[in-house]
């Protein structure tokens, strides 16, 4: 009753009204300043463009404003809320620019999955961040944390104001996002073009929404064996880390040249990523769906691969190989392989705990150790077996001193030589077994070594397919096989055609 009396008499409401108006006025001014700042930060995202399309401006502004409102709810300070929003925008843009400089691609929505990988193995990522920037980030975080602690003063009025700002801006942003979706803008993944036109944050948001709306294909049945020719008893597929013919150093890949002369197929594998994204190549060879079919799933096809498992080689070829083994001498939590590979049809998984620890001043299990394990599996196999192996020795980051090399490029070249030796060793030892077998060997992507091997230009890696007993003998061996360029999906089709005697689809459909 006392409060009602004061409100009617005008004694207290004037003070409350003035405080609210002043608080709102200050918040709006600081919010406008933060909107202008974050817009300038977004313009700095590479590849840069001076102006963005105005149609996405409400979404960009709404995302910033919603963040401002949320932080205002918890800190009670418009200044602290604006600082946090601007800091996060700067971190996002700087991270995207580092990725663009290293891998030739800005941030995409699926990169949030890399946060788990960062926690597991931070060395994969910290190596690409300059030391000065690392120090700057740590100092900024410390200053920011101190400022938040010093100037935050949560109160009911600011919490209510922040909630209203976050809600209204969220509704506006969602309406703008729906309009962009229904107008078919960013209807197909063209990352650089869309970032130019709409900005980094709207591209991240709309791509994520389109990814969420993507539909999995209908399941397909296993291939039924025919009576034309006998399929191989052993199919060994080796996905080799950072294996590529690059004009640096003095190494000439003698093992690759040797196997090409005895192959049934070889050429360039046109992978979609540079320096990373092993899972894109891995998915293409394992499941055979090309990027045009995947759409927005192509950025990280492993996120939805379990809904497309009928396409995987172990399922498609289950009538040919009763045993399917996935081998990777590393942590199977990466890309969630421990759960994904069984869903793709592998009935056995061999991880890093089945190998001796790394040796020789190298961080990862060697290719030769993997080769020994693969040959043990081949020699012990008493049933038709599909083996899919992913090497680890030549994984980045590379640095002087690794493998006792003086340069980062020298370290990569040292490991590439070991991968090349693995290829020749496997080919010779498979031939020596006398068993009907097939070897498929390919590089997953090129290495990214700042200052030496950088994005731009060619991205392809080599692939080679061999059949044992050697199909190229005598006069035929001297002529060899003409090279043929493939995509990972095209290599999948080639494997099926050689195993099941089915004609592969036109390569144009697998690009």
Secondary structure, 3 states (H helix, E strand, C coil): CHHHHHHHHCCCHHHHHHHHHHHHHHHHHHHHHHHHHHHHHHHCCCCCCCCCCHHHHHHHHHHHHHHHHHHHHHHCCHHHHHHHHHHHHHHHHHHHHHHHHHHCCCCCHHHHHHHHHHHHCCHHHHCCCCHHHHHHHHHHHHHHHHHHHHHCCCCHHHHHHHHHHHHHHHHHHHHHHHHHHHCCCCCCCCHHHHHHHHCHHHHHHHHHHHHHHCCCCCCCCCCCCCCCCCCCCEEEEEEECCCCCCCCCCCCCHHHHHHHHCCCEEEEECCCCCCCCHHHHHHHHHHCCCHHHHHHHHHHHHHCHHHHHHHCHHHHCCCCCCEEEEEECCCCCHHHHHHHHHHCCCCEEECHHHCCCCCCCCCCCCHHHHHHHHHHHHHHCCCCEEEEEECCCCCCCCCCCHHHCCCHHHHHHHHHHHHHHHHHHHHHHHHHHCCCEEEEEEECCCCCECCCECCCCCCCEEEEEEEECCCCCCHHHHHCCCCCCECHHHHHHHHHHHHHCCCCCCHHHHC
